[in-house]
Amino acid sequence: MYAFQFERATDAKAAVAKLKADPDAKFLGGGQSLLAAMKLRLAAPSALIDVSRIPGMADIRVENNEVVIGAAARHADVAANAEVRRRIPALAALAGGIGDRQVRAMGTIGGSLANDDPAACYPAAVLGLGATVVTDRRSIKADDFFKGLYETALEPDELITAVRFPIPDQAAYIKFANPASRFALVGVMVARTGNTVRVAVTGAADSVFRCQPLEQALSASFTAAAARAVKIGPSRLNTDLHASAEYRAHLIPVLAARAVEQALKG
Ligand SMILES: Cc1cc2nc3c(=O)[nH]c(=O)nc-3n(C[C@H](O)[C@H](O)[C@H](O)COP(=O)(O)OP(=O)(O)OC[C@H]3O[C@@H](n4cnc5c(N)ncnc54)[C@H](O)[C@@H]3O)c2cc1C
């Protein structure tokens, strides 16, 4: 790890001003991705601006049929929050299934989304539930947020302050977890609100994506059988040491079917 400055921000405006003044500085959430990259010397920020203790930025509240989660909320806090568990149990379960206890105690939703790891769980929740990412300067719809491998719509000095999740009628997230890290080899979020079904897939490609064939099938019939009958081609999916593209393609409808079963159970 190279030497760096450390500062703890006390408000969002000041944190953003620090990054505007020094383009080599970076925000620090829970450090669960960034510190590992720094230890491997894959990242060498001049300064870390800790945004995880900005007052109010870890708050979780319900507002106008949305669950609003502050960007600095830790995974463990989202998993344990009574309102999240009651209004969007799938989201609480997803947060509770991230990594291990230590990762959940430190990692934040804002850090996870800004990092946009192709195998991360939160991107599937944000895209599948049709959430809105709120930053210090604008609101970004989930469909416009994820741009590619570790790439989002965020400007380099843009701070995520909260995420607004509309409350669905039914939803569930099922992942086939890497047994070592718990990252998703493939993870599928299914959410139904009225007649609209959204299906987001993580872990399978360069970035999280919506799966239209599954959305169409499940909009016509919200059943596990309908999900299982969908065939997904492997052509744009990842092959790595953990799984082939063909295996990932096979997993997508299988996990979607399990997610539908789970969502129907409530
Ligand atoms: C062993 C292990 C297992 C894991 N397993 C899983 C898993 O199963 N599923 C999963 O989804 N994830 C998993 N993770 C990743 C974990 O969820 C991290 O917490 C997450 O990727 C990063 O969040 P963080 O708060 O630690 O961000 P940091 O590491 O602090 O920052 C990551 C990036 O986000 C930026 N950033 C931080 N906060 C903000 C903000 N508010 N606004 C804008 N930019 C910001 C930073 O500058 C940096 O570029 C695992 C990590 C580890 C180490």
The ligand as a Tripos MOL2 file, in Angstrom:
@<TRIPOS>MOLECULE
LIG
   53    58     1     0     0
SMALL
NO_CHARGES

@<TRIPOS>ATOM
      1 C1        -14.3870  -11.3000    1.4750 C.3       1 LIG1
      2 C2        -15.3950  -10.4370    0.7940 C.ar      1 LIG1
      3 C3        -16.5960  -10.9980    0.3910 C.ar      1 LIG1
      4 C4        -17.5600  -10.1950   -0.2470 C.ar      1 LIG1
      5 N1        -18.7290  -10.7850   -0.6400 N.ar      1 LIG1
      6 C5        -19.6690  -10.0310   -1.2660 C.ar      1 LIG1
      7 C6        -20.9130  -10.5910   -1.6650 C.ar      1 LIG1
      8 O1        -21.2260  -11.7570   -1.4110 O.2       1 LIG1
      9 N2        -21.7860   -9.7770   -2.3040 N.ar      1 LIG1
     10 C7        -21.5220   -8.4710   -2.5460 C.ar      1 LIG1
     11 O2        -22.3640   -7.7720   -3.1030 O.2       1 LIG1
     12 N3        -20.3740   -7.8940   -2.1670 N.ar      1 LIG1
     13 C8        -19.4350   -8.6450   -1.5240 C.ar      1 LIG1
     14 N4        -18.2730   -8.0600   -1.1180 N.ar      1 LIG1
     15 C9        -18.0380   -6.6170   -1.4050 C.3       1 LIG1
     16 C10       -18.6050   -5.7860   -0.2750 C.3       1 LIG1
     17 O3        -19.9960   -5.7630   -0.3690 O.3       1 LIG1
     18 C11       -18.0920   -4.3340   -0.2330 C.3       1 LIG1
     19 O4        -18.5960   -3.8310    0.9540 O.3       1 LIG1
     20 C12       -18.5390   -3.4030   -1.3260 C.3       1 LIG1
     21 O5        -18.1530   -3.8540   -2.5800 O.3       1 LIG1
     22 C13       -17.8660   -2.0460   -1.1830 C.3       1 LIG1
     23 O6        -18.4790   -1.2880   -0.1940 O.3       1 LIG1
     24 P1        -17.5860   -0.4100    0.7910 P.3       1 LIG1
     25 O7        -18.5230    0.4430    1.5590 O.co2     1 LIG1
     26 O8        -16.6780   -1.2760    1.5640 O.co2     1 LIG1
     27 O9        -16.8050    0.5400   -0.2280 O.3       1 LIG1
     28 P2        -15.2750    0.9770   -0.3030 P.3       1 LIG1
     29 O10       -14.4040   -0.2130   -0.4470 O.co2     1 LIG1
     30 O11       -14.9690    1.9180    0.8060 O.co2     1 LIG1
     31 O12       -15.3080    1.8060   -1.6690 O.3       1 LIG1
     32 C14       -15.5360    1.1780   -2.9100 C.3       1 LIG1
     33 C15       -15.6180    2.2480   -3.9960 C.3       1 LIG1
     34 O13       -16.7730    3.0490   -3.7980 O.3       1 LIG1
     35 C16       -16.4240    4.4390   -3.6340 C.3       1 LIG1
     36 N5        -17.3950    4.9550   -2.6710 N.ar      1 LIG1
     37 C17       -17.5850    4.5630   -1.3870 C.ar      1 LIG1
     38 N6        -18.6610    5.1800   -0.8610 N.ar      1 LIG1
     39 C18       -19.1450    6.0050   -1.8380 C.ar      1 LIG1
     40 C19       -20.2630    6.9010   -1.9210 C.ar      1 LIG1
     41 N7        -21.1310    7.0840   -0.8950 N.pl3     1 LIG1
     42 N8        -20.4690    7.5830   -3.0840 N.ar      1 LIG1
     43 C20       -19.6350    7.4050   -4.1490 C.ar      1 LIG1
     44 N9        -18.5690    6.5780   -4.1250 N.ar      1 LIG1
     45 C21       -18.3400    5.8690   -2.9870 C.ar      1 LIG1
     46 C22       -14.9800    4.4250   -3.1950 C.3       1 LIG1
     47 O14       -14.3050    5.6170   -3.5440 O.3       1 LIG1
     48 C23       -14.4410    3.2340   -3.9630 C.3       1 LIG1
     49 O15       -14.1490    3.5900   -5.2900 O.3       1 LIG1
     50 C24       -17.3050   -8.8190   -0.4640 C.ar      1 LIG1
     51 C25       -16.0920   -8.2440   -0.0510 C.ar      1 LIG1
     52 C26       -15.1480   -9.0440    0.5780 C.ar      1 LIG1
     53 C27       -13.8690   -8.4160    1.0400 C.3       1 LIG1
@<TRIPOS>BOND
     1     1     2 1
     2     2     3 ar
     3     2    52 ar
     4     3     4 ar
     5     4     5 ar
     6     4    50 ar
     7     5     6 ar
     8     6     7 ar
     9     6    13 1
    10     7     8 2
    11     7     9 ar
    12     9    10 ar
    13    10    11 2
    14    10    12 ar
    15    12    13 ar
    16    13    14 ar
    17    14    15 1
    18    14    50 ar
    19    15    16 1
    20    16    17 1
    21    16    18 1
    22    18    19 1
    23    18    20 1
    24    20    21 1
    25    20    22 1
    26    22    23 1
    27    23    24 1
    28    24    25 2
    29    24    26 1
    30    24    27 1
    31    27    28 1
    32    28    29 2
    33    28    30 1
    34    28    31 1
    35    31    32 1
    36    32    33 1
    37    33    34 1
    38    33    48 1
    39    34    35 1
    40    35    36 1
    41    35    46 1
    42    36    37 ar
    43    36    45 ar
    44    37    38 ar
    45    38    39 ar
    46    39    40 ar
    47    39    45 ar
    48    40    41 1
    49    40    42 ar
    50    42    43 ar
    51    43    44 ar
    52    44    45 ar
    53    46    47 1
    54    46    48 1
    55    48    49 1
    56    50    51 ar
    57    51    52 ar
    58    52    53 1
@<TRIPOS>SUBSTRUCTURE
     1 LIG1         1 GROUP 0 **** ****
